[in-house]
Amino acid sequence: MLVPDDRRYSGDHEWARLTGTTVRVGITDYAQDALGDVVFVDLPTVGAEVDAGGPLGEVESTKSVSEIYAPVAGRVTAVNTDLTDQPERLNGDPYGDGWICELEVADPGAVAALLDAAAYGQLIGS
């Protein structure tokens, strides 16, 4: 499983990459592998305020439907609308073209409280 060291991870298998006060969010390689073939993504609404651990949307695969949770609190400033027509991007490139949304965070330090790559790798056993 890929676990890039340039981002942080939640125990719910989302990743967060901080740039300034903006956090780009997606699901991990481990999560997309466990889901199987993704067929639909329910994206959050731009402008929505989300709490850390609160729901951002859903991912539907051939196996199940799973919630996407916000790794940190913030306001949704952008969503990856390409996933509407190409949900399989979550499987093909979960750390690149398969990103879910961007959040403007009031406390960028909250990202540092998430798991680093080594700790997330231990969580998933890789």
Secondary structure, 3 states (H helix, E strand, C coil): CCCCCCCEECCCCEEEEEECCEEEEEECHHHHHHHCCEEEEECCCCCCEECCCCEEEEEEECCCEEEEECCCCEEEEEECCHHHHCCCHHHHCCCCCCCCEEEECCCCHHHHCCECHHHHHHHHCC
